[in-house]
């Protein structure tokens, strides 16, 4: 299984740095650290040198926070260039320092870095153990960058274990987190893992597509970090598709990149060897494979070295150099046995360590057992006292809640009774005004038309009496009642009254509920004190129903003489009984529904500033049947 390249830059956030010495302040440290990190993609040797100078300065000043951060950046640098043993060493040194400083957040972040390194070297169980320490710490955090890095590393582990569906889910999770913080660089890393996942499944067309998308995004943010990896696997995909020209183009691009990860470069050499072998250029194939052997020896990458020995033996055999091919095969077998023995030895040491730790633990447990029994006895007595206190507190709270709930029920019952009383007060008032209108109509018109008017009035009275029995009625019913009422007033005024009922609702009017007879007093005031006071006694009433932001908005607009003119005609400040009752109803509605209910009355003016009517606006909470 080839290594998967999940390389992401660890960023650790800190507060103000407290120094133990005077030779280095936080601003100077940050300046030097930023310079070193900026060199990661340009010149690794210069970055390493600058970090070493910064490390010495932190030691001289006894600046432990800065030293811990230096070790963390060393770990990132060595991971990027493929020196995984040194990367692990530095990350662990940083963790120990942060534990000493009780900086749990930085420890959690560095466990993720360890997980990434262990993924590279194939120790997946240790990798997952470290990554989950990070995720446990940041479980309820909104730190999308860290969580995305964890998901991306886990996806690499599942790719290596050929569990591609699970890997794809974690790649999607990582992309989602990176999009939350608009991190294109991180999305590039996710696309690299997706491309490698397709490559492992021999889906070379999909691999090429994903990695070319990565290159476009990386160029948009002027980052070359992932581009060499993309070139390698695009070239290898073309090689597997026998498109040798395109394969050569992309693999040679890797050699032109600056500061290429050593593992990536070795992969490029291996694939170039295979490419030239397919093209029949056996000498070029041998040259590139020898580069793999040389670099693997210098980096102590035994797995790559064993693989390169096998490949070069095949090339020598093809070119007739059988003796050299045999020697290389023998070296390959010896190295394979060595790797197997080394792995077996590591497993034995691990088992021995577990055994020794187990023996020590047994001694500790036997010494602690007696103390634990005594502690349990003390805890038992404490628990008993605590339980008694808890039971008393719960009983007290229960009694208080029971009494409070009874008071609330009684208060709500009183409010409902008051609402019913107000509706009962409103009905006689309305009937008195309506009978006065009939009397006026009988005196003014013939008996037949008066009888028709009386019949319509009877229907209206039936509707009003039925509605007044209910706390709430549908908007559809209320509109029908208002329409009947306005039609009677229109007959009374010989057609001089015009009205319109307009609905702009987001719901059906039979689904919306409101208190009955809430609008009629204001419509009556508009007619009696506004329109009838005009010289021609004619006018228009417009009633609009609309919904907005969970509110039912009702507008009553008339073109009467306005409130000020009406007061001056009567020479007194008119006080409407129906309006006063309605205001009390609104007050009770606020208490009953615990929602805002508002009423606003505005005097309208024309362009000359003269009164031209009144506008009443109700804002009621939306209540549904």
VEXDREN-2710 file (C-alpha; in Angstrom, 1 decimal):
% VEXDREN-2710
k/r/px/py/pz
1/UNK/0.0/0.0/0.0
2/UNK/1.6/3.3/-1.1
3/UNK/1.7/6.2/1.4
4/UNK/-1.1/8.7/1.2
5/UNK/0.0/12.3/1.5
6/UNK/-2.1/14.2/4.0
7/UNK/0.0/17.3/4.7
8/UNK/-1.7/20.2/6.4
9/UNK/-0.2/23.1/8.3
10/UNK/-0.8/23.2/12.0
11/UNK/-1.8/26.6/13.3
12/UNK/-1.8/27.1/17.1
13/UNK/-3.4/30.2/18.6
14/UNK/-2.1/31.7/21.8
15/UNK/-2.8/34.7/23.9
16/UNK/-0.3/37.3/25.2
17/UNK/3.1/35.6/25.9
18/UNK/4.4/36.0/29.4
19/UNK/8.2/35.9/29.5
20/UNK/10.4/34.8/32.2
21/UNK/13.4/36.7/30.9
22/UNK/13.9/40.2/29.4
23/UNK/15.8/39.1/26.2
24/UNK/12.7/38.2/24.1
25/UNK/9.3/39.7/24.0
26/UNK/6.1/38.2/22.4
27/UNK/6.2/40.5/19.4
28/UNK/9.8/39.6/18.5
29/UNK/9.1/35.9/18.9
30/UNK/6.0/36.1/16.7
31/UNK/8.0/38.0/14.0
32/UNK/10.7/35.4/13.9
33/UNK/8.2/32.5/14.0
34/UNK/6.3/34.0/11.1
35/UNK/9.4/34.3/9.1
36/UNK/10.3/30.7/9.7
37/UNK/6.8/29.4/8.8
38/UNK/6.8/31.6/5.6
39/UNK/10.0/29.7/4.5
40/UNK/8.3/26.2/4.8
41/UNK/7.2/26.4/1.1
42/UNK/10.3/28.2/-0.1
43/UNK/13.4/26.8/1.5
44/UNK/13.3/24.1/4.2
45/UNK/16.9/24.5/5.2
46/UNK/16.5/28.2/5.9
47/UNK/13.3/27.5/7.8
48/UNK/15.1/24.9/9.9
49/UNK/18.0/27.2/10.6
50/UNK/15.8/30.1/11.7
51/UNK/13.8/27.8/14.0
52/UNK/17.0/26.5/15.6
53/UNK/18.1/30.1/16.3
54/UNK/14.7/30.8/17.8
55/UNK/14.9/27.7/19.9
56/UNK/18.2/28.7/21.4
57/UNK/16.9/32.2/22.1
58/UNK/13.9/30.7/24.0
59/UNK/16.2/28.5/26.1
60/UNK/18.4/31.4/27.0
61/UNK/15.4/33.5/28.1
62/UNK/13.7/30.5/29.9
63/UNK/10.7/31.2/27.6
64/UNK/8.9/27.8/27.8
65/UNK/5.8/28.8/25.9
66/UNK/7.9/29.9/22.9
67/UNK/10.1/26.8/23.2
68/UNK/7.0/24.6/23.0
69/UNK/5.7/26.4/20.0
70/UNK/9.2/26.0/18.3
71/UNK/9.1/22.3/18.9
72/UNK/5.6/22.2/17.3
73/UNK/6.8/24.1/14.2
74/UNK/9.8/21.7/14.0
75/UNK/7.4/18.8/13.9
76/UNK/5.4/20.4/11.1
77/UNK/8.6/21.1/9.1
78/UNK/10.0/17.6/9.5
79/UNK/6.6/16.1/8.6
80/UNK/6.4/18.2/5.5
81/UNK/9.8/17.0/4.2
82/UNK/9.1/13.3/5.1
83/UNK/11.4/13.0/8.2
84/UNK/8.8/11.3/10.3
85/UNK/10.9/9.9/13.2
86/UNK/12.2/13.4/13.9
87/UNK/8.7/14.9/13.4
88/UNK/7.3/12.5/16.1
89/UNK/10.2/13.4/18.5
90/UNK/9.5/17.1/18.2
91/UNK/5.8/16.8/18.5
92/UNK/6.2/14.8/21.7
93/UNK/8.6/17.3/23.1
94/UNK/6.1/20.0/22.5
95/UNK/3.3/18.0/24.1
96/UNK/5.3/17.5/27.3
97/UNK/6.1/21.2/27.6
98/UNK/2.4/22.1/27.0
99/UNK/1.3/19.6/29.7
100/UNK/3.8/21.2/32.1
101/UNK/2.3/24.6/31.2
102/UNK/-1.3/23.1/31.5
103/UNK/-2.2/24.2/28.0
104/UNK/-4.8/21.5/27.2
105/UNK/-5.8/23.1/23.9
106/UNK/-2.3/23.0/22.4
107/UNK/-1.9/19.4/23.6
108/UNK/-5.1/18.4/21.8
109/UNK/-4.0/20.1/18.6
110/UNK/-0.6/18.3/18.7
111/UNK/-2.3/14.9/19.1
112/UNK/-3.8/15.6/15.7
113/UNK/-0.4/16.3/14.3
114/UNK/0.8/13.0/15.8
115/UNK/-2.1/11.2/14.2
116/UNK/-1.1/12.6/10.8
117/UNK/2.5/11.4/11.2
118/UNK/1.4/7.9/12.4
119/UNK/-0.9/7.7/9.4
120/UNK/2.1/8.3/7.1
121/UNK/4.1/5.5/8.6
122/UNK/1.1/3.1/8.6
123/UNK/0.5/2.8/12.4
124/UNK/-3.3/3.4/12.0
125/UNK/-4.4/2.3/15.4
126/UNK/-2.1/4.8/17.1
127/UNK/-3.1/7.4/14.6
128/UNK/-6.8/7.0/15.3
129/UNK/-6.1/7.0/19.1
130/UNK/-4.4/10.4/18.8
131/UNK/-6.9/11.9/16.4
132/UNK/-9.9/11.0/18.7
133/UNK/-8.2/12.8/21.6
134/UNK/-8.3/15.9/19.5
135/UNK/-11.9/15.5/18.4
136/UNK/-13.0/14.8/22.0
137/UNK/-11.5/18.1/23.1
138/UNK/-13.0/20.1/20.3
139/UNK/-16.3/18.2/20.2
140/UNK/-18.4/21.2/21.2
141/UNK/-16.1/23.8/19.7
142/UNK/-16.7/25.9/16.5
143/UNK/-13.0/25.4/15.5
144/UNK/-13.7/24.2/12.0
145/UNK/-10.0/24.3/11.0
146/UNK/-9.0/21.7/13.6
147/UNK/-12.0/19.5/13.1
148/UNK/-11.5/19.5/9.3
149/UNK/-7.9/18.5/9.7
150/UNK/-9.0/15.6/11.9
151/UNK/-11.6/14.4/9.4
152/UNK/-9.1/14.6/6.6
153/UNK/-6.5/12.5/8.5
154/UNK/-9.2/9.9/9.4
155/UNK/-10.2/9.7/5.7
156/UNK/-6.5/8.9/4.8
157/UNK/-6.6/6.0/7.3
158/UNK/-9.8/4.5/5.8
159/UNK/-8.4/4.9/2.3
160/UNK/-5.3/2.9/3.3
161/UNK/-7.6/0.2/4.8
162/UNK/-9.7/0.2/1.6
163/UNK/-12.9/1.3/3.3
164/UNK/-13.6/3.9/0.6
165/UNK/-17.2/4.7/1.4
166/UNK/-16.3/5.7/5.0
167/UNK/-13.3/7.7/3.7
168/UNK/-15.5/9.6/1.2
169/UNK/-17.9/10.6/4.1
170/UNK/-15.0/12.0/6.1
171/UNK/-13.7/13.9/3.1
172/UNK/-17.1/15.5/2.7
173/UNK/-17.1/16.4/6.4
174/UNK/-13.7/18.0/6.0
175/UNK/-14.8/20.0/2.9
176/UNK/-17.9/21.2/4.8
177/UNK/-15.9/22.5/7.7
178/UNK/-13.3/24.2/5.4
179/UNK/-16.1/25.9/3.5
180/UNK/-17.5/27.4/6.8
181/UNK/-14.2/29.3/7.2
182/UNK/-13.7/29.9/3.5
183/UNK/-10.4/27.9/3.6
184/UNK/-9.5/27.1/-0.1
185/UNK/-6.1/25.7/1.0
186/UNK/-7.8/23.1/3.2
187/UNK/-10.2/22.2/0.4
188/UNK/-7.2/21.5/-1.8
189/UNK/-6.0/18.9/0.8
190/UNK/-9.4/17.3/0.8
191/UNK/-9.4/17.1/-3.0
192/UNK/-6.0/15.5/-2.9
193/UNK/-7.3/12.7/-0.6
194/UNK/-10.3/12.2/-2.9
195/UNK/-8.0/11.9/-5.9
196/UNK/-5.8/9.4/-4.1
197/UNK/-8.9/7.4/-3.0
198/UNK/-10.0/7.2/-6.7
199/UNK/-6.4/6.2/-7.6
200/UNK/-6.4/3.3/-5.1
201/UNK/-9.7/2.0/-6.7
202/UNK/-8.1/2.2/-10.2
203/UNK/-10.6/5.0/-11.1
204/UNK/-8.0/6.9/-13.0
205/UNK/-10.3/9.2/-14.9
206/UNK/-12.0/10.4/-11.7
207/UNK/-8.6/10.7/-10.0
208/UNK/-7.3/13.0/-12.8
209/UNK/-10.5/15.2/-12.6
210/UNK/-10.3/15.7/-8.8
211/UNK/-6.6/16.5/-8.9
212/UNK/-6.9/19.0/-11.8
213/UNK/-9.6/20.7/-9.8
214/UNK/-7.1/20.8/-6.9
215/UNK/-4.5/22.5/-9.1
216/UNK/-6.9/25.2/-10.3
217/UNK/-7.9/26.0/-6.6
218/UNK/-4.2/26.0/-5.5
219/UNK/-3.2/28.4/-8.2
220/UNK/-6.1/30.7/-7.2
221/UNK/-4.6/31.1/-3.7
222/UNK/-1.0/31.1/-5.0
223/UNK/0.0/28.0/-3.1
224/UNK/2.2/25.2/-4.5
225/UNK/1.9/23.0/-1.5
226/UNK/-0.2/20.2/-2.9
227/UNK/0.6/20.7/-6.6
228/UNK/3.6/18.2/-6.6
229/UNK/1.4/15.5/-5.1
230/UNK/-1.3/16.2/-7.7
231/UNK/1.3/16.0/-10.6
232/UNK/2.6/12.7/-9.4
233/UNK/-0.8/11.0/-9.3
234/UNK/-2.1/12.6/-12.4
235/UNK/1.1/11.3/-14.2
236/UNK/0.7/7.8/-12.7
237/UNK/-3.0/7.7/-13.7
238/UNK/-2.1/8.6/-17.3
239/UNK/0.6/5.9/-17.1
240/UNK/-1.9/3.3/-16.0
241/UNK/-4.2/4.4/-18.9
242/UNK/-1.2/4.0/-21.3
243/UNK/-1.3/7.7/-22.2
244/UNK/2.5/7.9/-22.0
245/UNK/2.9/11.5/-23.4
246/UNK/0.6/13.0/-20.8
247/UNK/2.1/10.9/-18.0
248/UNK/5.6/12.1/-18.9
249/UNK/4.4/15.7/-19.0
250/UNK/3.0/15.7/-15.5
251/UNK/5.8/13.5/-13.9
252/UNK/8.5/15.8/-15.2
253/UNK/6.6/18.8/-13.8
254/UNK/7.3/17.3/-10.3
255/UNK/11.1/17.6/-10.8
256/UNK/10.7/21.3/-11.6
257/UNK/8.8/22.1/-8.3
258/UNK/10.7/23.7/-5.5
259/UNK/11.1/22.0/-2.1
260/UNK/9.2/18.8/-3.1
261/UNK/8.4/16.4/-0.2
262/UNK/11.0/13.6/-0.4
263/UNK/8.3/10.9/-0.4
264/UNK/6.6/12.6/-3.4
265/UNK/9.9/12.9/-5.3
266/UNK/10.6/9.2/-4.7
267/UNK/7.2/8.3/-6.1
268/UNK/7.8/10.5/-9.1
269/UNK/11.2/8.7/-9.7
270/UNK/9.5/5.3/-9.5
271/UNK/6.8/6.2/-12.0
272/UNK/9.2/7.8/-14.4
273/UNK/11.2/4.6/-14.3
274/UNK/8.0/2.6/-15.2
275/UNK/7.2/5.2/-17.9
276/UNK/10.5/4.9/-19.7
277/UNK/10.5/1.1/-19.3
278/UNK/7.2/1.1/-21.2
279/UNK/8.6/3.4/-23.8
280/UNK/11.6/1.1/-24.2
281/UNK/14.1/3.6/-22.9
282/UNK/15.6/1.2/-20.4
283/UNK/18.7/3.3/-19.5
284/UNK/16.4/6.2/-18.4
285/UNK/14.3/3.7/-16.4
286/UNK/17.5/2.5/-14.6
287/UNK/18.7/6.0/-13.9
288/UNK/15.5/7.1/-12.2
289/UNK/15.3/3.8/-10.1
290/UNK/18.8/4.3/-9.0
291/UNK/17.8/7.8/-7.7
292/UNK/15.1/6.1/-5.7
293/UNK/17.7/3.8/-4.1
294/UNK/20.1/6.6/-3.4
295/UNK/17.5/8.9/-1.7
296/UNK/15.9/6.0/0.2
297/UNK/19.3/5.1/1.7
298/UNK/20.0/8.7/2.8
299/UNK/16.5/9.0/4.3
300/UNK/16.6/5.5/5.8
301/UNK/13.3/4.5/4.1
302/UNK/13.7/0.8/4.1
303/UNK/10.3/0.0/2.5
304/UNK/11.0/2.2/-0.5
305/UNK/14.5/0.7/-0.8
306/UNK/13.3/-2.8/-0.9
307/UNK/10.7/-1.9/-3.6
308/UNK/13.4/-0.1/-5.6
309/UNK/15.7/-3.1/-5.5
310/UNK/13.0/-5.3/-7.0
311/UNK/12.2/-2.9/-9.8
312/UNK/15.8/-2.3/-10.7
313/UNK/16.5/-6.1/-10.7
314/UNK/13.7/-6.4/-13.3
315/UNK/15.2/-3.6/-15.5
316/UNK/18.7/-5.2/-15.3
317/UNK/17.3/-8.6/-16.2
318/UNK/15.5/-7.0/-19.3
319/UNK/18.8/-5.4/-20.4
320/UNK/20.8/-8.7/-20.0
321/UNK/22.6/-7.7/-16.8
322/UNK/21.6/-10.9/-15.0
323/UNK/24.4/-11.0/-12.4
324/UNK/23.5/-7.5/-11.2
325/UNK/19.8/-8.4/-11.3
326/UNK/20.5/-11.5/-9.1
327/UNK/22.4/-9.4/-6.6
328/UNK/19.6/-6.8/-6.3
329/UNK/17.0/-9.6/-5.9
330/UNK/19.1/-11.0/-3.0
331/UNK/19.4/-7.5/-1.4
332/UNK/15.6/-7.2/-1.8
333/UNK/15.0/-10.6/-0.1
334/UNK/17.4/-9.7/2.8
335/UNK/15.8/-6.3/3.3
336/UNK/12.4/-7.9/3.3
337/UNK/13.4/-10.4/6.0
338/UNK/15.0/-7.6/8.0
339/UNK/11.9/-5.5/7.8
340/UNK/9.8/-8.5/8.9
341/UNK/12.2/-9.2/11.8
342/UNK/12.2/-5.6/12.9
343/UNK/8.5/-5.4/12.9
344/UNK/8.3/-8.6/14.9
345/UNK/10.8/-7.3/17.4
346/UNK/8.8/-4.1/17.8
347/UNK/5.7/-6.1/18.5
348/UNK/7.5/-8.2/21.1
349/UNK/8.9/-5.1/22.9
350/UNK/5.4/-3.7/22.9
351/UNK/4.0/-6.9/24.5
352/UNK/6.9/-7.0/27.1
353/UNK/6.2/-3.3/28.0
354/UNK/2.5/-4.1/28.4
355/UNK/3.3/-7.1/30.6
356/UNK/5.7/-5.1/32.9
357/UNK/3.2/-2.3/33.2
358/UNK/0.5/-4.8/34.1
359/UNK/2.7/-6.3/36.9
360/UNK/3.3/-2.8/38.4
361/UNK/-0.4/-2.0/38.1
362/UNK/-1.3/-5.1/40.1
363/UNK/1.0/-4.1/43.0
364/UNK/-0.5/-0.6/42.9
365/UNK/-4.0/-1.9/42.9
366/UNK/-3.4/-4.2/45.9
367/UNK/-2.0/-1.3/47.9
368/UNK/-4.9/0.9/47.0
369/UNK/-7.6/-1.6/47.6
370/UNK/-7.7/-1.1/51.4
371/UNK/-7.8/2.6/51.0
372/UNK/-10.6/2.3/48.5
373/UNK/-12.8/0.3/50.9
374/UNK/-12.4/2.9/53.6
375/UNK/-13.2/5.7/51.0
376/UNK/-16.3/3.8/49.9
377/UNK/-17.6/3.6/53.5
378/UNK/-17.1/7.3/53.9
379/UNK/-18.7/8.0/50.5
380/UNK/-21.7/5.8/51.5
381/UNK/-22.4/7.9/54.6
382/UNK/-21.9/11.1/52.6
383/UNK/-24.3/9.9/49.9
384/UNK/-27.0/9.1/52.4
385/UNK/-26.9/12.6/53.8
386/UNK/-26.8/14.1/50.3
387/UNK/-29.8/12.0/49.2
388/UNK/-31.8/13.2/52.3
389/UNK/-31.0/16.8/51.4
390/UNK/-31.9/16.3/47.7
391/UNK/-35.3/14.6/48.6
392/UNK/-36.1/17.6/50.9
393/UNK/-35.2/20.1/48.3
394/UNK/-37.2/18.3/45.6
395/UNK/-40.3/18.1/47.9
396/UNK/-40.0/21.8/48.7
397/UNK/-39.7/22.7/45.0
398/UNK/-42.6/20.5/44.1
399/UNK/-44.9/22.2/46.7
400/UNK/-43.8/25.6/45.5
401/UNK/-44.4/24.7/41.8
402/UNK/-47.8/23.2/42.7
403/UNK/-48.9/26.4/44.5
404/UNK/-47.6/28.6/41.7
405/UNK/-49.3/26.5/39.0
406/UNK/-52.6/26.8/40.9
407/UNK/-52.2/30.6/41.0
408/UNK/-51.5/30.7/37.3
409/UNK/-54.6/28.6/36.4
410/UNK/-56.8/30.9/38.6
411/UNK/-55.3/34.0/37.0
412/UNK/-55.9/32.6/33.5
413/UNK/-59.5/31.7/34.4
414/UNK/-60.1/35.3/35.7
415/UNK/-58.8/36.8/32.4
416/UNK/-61.1/34.6/30.4
417/UNK/-64.1/35.6/32.5
418/UNK/-63.2/39.2/32.1
419/UNK/-63.0/38.8/28.3
420/UNK/-66.4/37.2/28.3
421/UNK/-67.8/40.1/30.4
422/UNK/-66.3/42.6/28.0
423/UNK/-67.9/40.9/25.0
424/UNK/-71.3/40.8/26.8
425/UNK/-70.9/44.6/27.4
426/UNK/-70.1/45.2/23.7
427/UNK/-73.2/43.4/22.3
428/UNK/-75.9/45.8/23.9
429/UNK/-73.8/48.8/22.8
430/UNK/-73.7/47.5/19.2
431/UNK/-77.4/46.5/19.2
432/UNK/-78.4/50.0/20.4
433/UNK/-76.5/51.7/17.5
434/UNK/-77.8/49.2/15.0
435/UNK/-81.5/49.8/16.1
436/UNK/-80.9/53.5/15.9
437/UNK/-79.8/53.0/12.3
438/UNK/-83.0/51.0/11.6
439/UNK/-85.2/53.7/13.2
440/UNK/-83.5/56.3/11.0
441/UNK/-84.0/54.1/7.9
442/UNK/-87.8/53.5/8.7
443/UNK/-88.4/57.2/9.1
444/UNK/-86.6/58.0/5.9
445/UNK/-87.8/55.1/3.6
446/UNK/-90.9/53.1/2.9
447/UNK/-92.0/50.1/5.0
448/UNK/-91.0/47.4/2.4
449/UNK/-87.4/48.5/2.2
450/UNK/-87.4/48.9/6.0
451/UNK/-88.6/45.3/6.3
452/UNK/-85.7/44.1/4.1
453/UNK/-83.3/46.1/6.2
454/UNK/-84.7/44.5/9.3
455/UNK/-84.3/41.0/7.9
456/UNK/-80.6/41.7/7.1
457/UNK/-80.2/43.1/10.6
458/UNK/-81.7/39.9/12.1
459/UNK/-79.1/37.8/10.2
460/UNK/-76.3/40.1/11.5
461/UNK/-77.6/39.9/15.0
462/UNK/-77.6/36.1/14.8
463/UNK/-74.0/36.1/13.6
464/UNK/-72.9/38.5/16.3
465/UNK/-74.7/36.6/19.1
466/UNK/-73.2/33.2/17.9
467/UNK/-69.7/34.7/17.7
468/UNK/-69.8/36.4/21.1
469/UNK/-70.1/33.0/22.7
470/UNK/-66.6/32.1/21.5
471/UNK/-63.3/33.4/22.7
472/UNK/-61.9/33.2/19.2
473/UNK/-63.5/33.0/15.7
474/UNK/-62.0/32.4/12.3
475/UNK/-61.0/35.4/10.2
476/UNK/-63.3/34.2/7.5
477/UNK/-66.3/34.4/9.9
478/UNK/-65.3/37.9/11.1
479/UNK/-64.9/39.2/7.6
480/UNK/-68.5/37.9/6.7
481/UNK/-69.9/39.6/9.8
482/UNK/-68.2/42.9/8.9
483/UNK/-69.4/42.6/5.3
484/UNK/-73.0/42.2/6.6
485/UNK/-72.6/45.2/8.9
486/UNK/-71.1/47.4/6.2
487/UNK/-73.8/46.4/3.8
488/UNK/-76.5/47.5/6.2
489/UNK/-74.8/50.8/6.8
490/UNK/-74.5/51.2/3.0
491/UNK/-78.3/50.8/2.7
492/UNK/-78.8/53.2/5.5
493/UNK/-76.7/55.9/3.8
494/UNK/-78.5/55.4/0.4
495/UNK/-75.4/54.0/-1.2
496/UNK/-73.2/57.0/-0.3
497/UNK/-70.9/54.6/1.7
498/UNK/-68.4/52.5/-0.2
499/UNK/-66.2/49.9/1.4
500/UNK/-63.6/47.3/0.4
501/UNK/-62.3/44.2/2.3
502/UNK/-58.8/43.2/1.0
503/UNK/-56.8/40.1/1.9
504/UNK/-53.1/39.6/1.5
505/UNK/-52.5/36.5/3.6
506/UNK/-49.9/33.8/3.6
507/UNK/-52.5/31.3/5.0
508/UNK/-56.2/30.5/4.4
509/UNK/-58.5/32.9/6.2
510/UNK/-60.4/30.0/7.8
511/UNK/-57.2/28.8/9.5
512/UNK/-56.5/32.2/11.3
513/UNK/-58.3/33.0/14.6
514/UNK/-59.0/36.3/16.3
515/UNK/-61.3/37.7/19.0
516/UNK/-64.8/38.5/17.7
517/UNK/-66.2/42.0/17.3
518/UNK/-62.7/43.5/17.7
519/UNK/-62.8/45.8/14.6
520/UNK/-66.5/46.8/14.5
521/UNK/-66.3/49.7/17.1
522/UNK/-63.6/51.4/15.0
523/UNK/-65.6/51.0/11.8
524/UNK/-68.6/52.4/13.6
525/UNK/-66.6/55.4/14.8
526/UNK/-65.3/56.0/11.3
527/UNK/-69.0/56.2/10.0
528/UNK/-70.6/58.0/12.8
529/UNK/-67.9/60.6/13.7
530/UNK/-66.0/60.8/10.4
531/UNK/-68.0/60.1/7.3
532/UNK/-71.5/61.4/8.5
533/UNK/-69.9/64.6/9.6
534/UNK/-68.9/65.4/6.0
535/UNK/-71.0/67.9/4.1
536/UNK/-72.1/65.3/1.5
537/UNK/-72.3/62.5/4.1
538/UNK/-70.5/60.1/1.7
539/UNK/-67.3/58.3/2.1
540/UNK/-65.0/55.2/1.7
541/UNK/-63.8/52.6/4.3
542/UNK/-61.0/50.3/3.3
543/UNK/-60.1/47.3/5.5
544/UNK/-56.9/45.4/4.7
545/UNK/-55.8/42.0/6.2
546/UNK/-52.2/40.9/5.8
547/UNK/-49.7/38.7/7.5
548/UNK/-46.0/39.6/8.3
549/UNK/-43.4/38.1/10.6
550/UNK/-45.9/35.9/12.6
551/UNK/-48.3/38.8/12.9
552/UNK/-51.8/39.5/11.6
553/UNK/-51.9/43.1/10.5
554/UNK/-55.4/44.8/10.1
555/UNK/-55.7/48.3/8.7
556/UNK/-59.0/50.3/8.8
557/UNK/-58.8/53.5/6.7
558/UNK/-61.5/56.0/6.2
559/UNK/-61.8/59.4/4.4
560/UNK/-63.9/61.1/7.1
561/UNK/-63.2/64.5/8.6
562/UNK/-60.6/63.2/11.1
563/UNK/-60.6/63.1/14.9
564/UNK/-59.7/66.7/15.6
565/UNK/-62.5/68.1/13.4
566/UNK/-65.0/65.7/15.0
567/UNK/-64.1/66.9/18.5
568/UNK/-64.4/70.6/17.5
569/UNK/-67.9/69.9/16.0
570/UNK/-69.1/68.3/19.2
571/UNK/-67.3/71.0/21.3
572/UNK/-66.3/68.2/23.7
573/UNK/-63.7/65.4/23.7
574/UNK/-65.7/62.5/22.5
575/UNK/-65.2/59.2/24.4
576/UNK/-66.4/56.0/22.7
577/UNK/-67.7/53.3/25.1
578/UNK/-67.0/50.6/22.5
579/UNK/-63.5/51.9/21.9
580/UNK/-62.8/51.9/25.7
581/UNK/-64.1/48.3/25.9
582/UNK/-61.9/47.2/23.0
583/UNK/-58.8/48.7/24.6
584/UNK/-59.5/46.7/27.8
585/UNK/-59.9/43.6/25.6
586/UNK/-56.5/44.2/24.0
587/UNK/-55.0/44.6/27.5
588/UNK/-56.4/41.2/28.6
589/UNK/-55.3/39.6/25.3
590/UNK/-51.7/40.6/26.1
591/UNK/-52.0/38.9/29.5
592/UNK/-53.7/35.8/28.2
593/UNK/-51.5/35.0/25.2
594/UNK/-48.3/36.5/26.6
595/UNK/-47.6/38.0/23.2
596/UNK/-47.5/41.6/22.0
597/UNK/-50.8/43.1/20.8
598/UNK/-50.7/46.7/19.6
599/UNK/-53.2/49.3/18.4
600/UNK/-52.2/52.6/16.6
601/UNK/-54.6/55.3/15.5
602/UNK/-53.2/57.9/13.0
603/UNK/-54.8/61.1/11.6
604/UNK/-54.3/61.3/7.8
605/UNK/-53.6/64.5/5.9
606/UNK/-53.6/65.5/2.3
607/UNK/-50.7/67.3/0.5
608/UNK/-51.9/70.6/1.9
609/UNK/-51.7/69.4/5.4
610/UNK/-55.5/69.2/5.9
611/UNK/-57.3/66.3/7.5
612/UNK/-58.5/63.6/5.1
613/UNK/-59.4/60.7/7.4
614/UNK/-58.2/58.3/10.0
615/UNK/-56.1/55.1/9.9
616/UNK/-56.4/52.4/12.6
617/UNK/-53.7/49.6/12.7
618/UNK/-54.0/46.4/14.7
619/UNK/-51.0/44.1/15.2
620/UNK/-52.2/40.7/16.5
621/UNK/-50.2/37.5/17.1
622/UNK/-51.0/34.8/14.5
623/UNK/-53.2/32.2/16.1
624/UNK/-54.3/29.1/14.1
625/UNK/-57.2/26.8/14.4
END
